[in-house]
C-alpha cells in the first residue's frame, strides 16, 4: 500500500508563513519556515483523522513575484556573463595566435604585448584550448 502525499504551499504574508493544503481546501500558519511541514502535518492529521506520520508531504515555497523577477534577471545576467567570458577567451586566444603566427612574435614578446606570463601565452596558443 502506497502512502498518500499531500502538497503544502507555503507563502509569506507579513510575519507569517501561510500553509495551504489545496487538496483539503484548508490552511494554517507558521511563524518560521522550518515549522511549515509540522503545521501542515498537524492540519492534515486533524482534518483527515489520521496519524501525522501516516502520510507524506511535499512542500512548495512560493516567492513574491518581485523576488522571482529579480532571480530570473540574475540568472539571465549570469548566463550572459558566461557567454561574454567565453567570447573574451576566444578573442584572447585569437590575438595571441595572430601575434605569434601572423606577426612572428616569440612567446616572450607575445607575453610582453599582452601583459601575461610566457606560460599563459603557451596556454593561449595551445590548439586544444581554442577548440
TAHU-V994181 format. One record per run of one state. SS is the DSSP state (h for helix, s for strand, l for the rest). FROM is the first residue (numbers start at 1). TO is the last residue. Records with the same first field share a line. If there is no record, write none. Layout:
SS = FROM-TO, FROM-TO
This chain:
l = 1-4, 14-15, 22-25, 31-32, 49-55, 63-64, 103-106, 115-117, 126-126, 131-131
s = 5-13, 16-21, 26-30, 56-62
h = 33-48, 65-102, 107-114, 118-125, 127-130
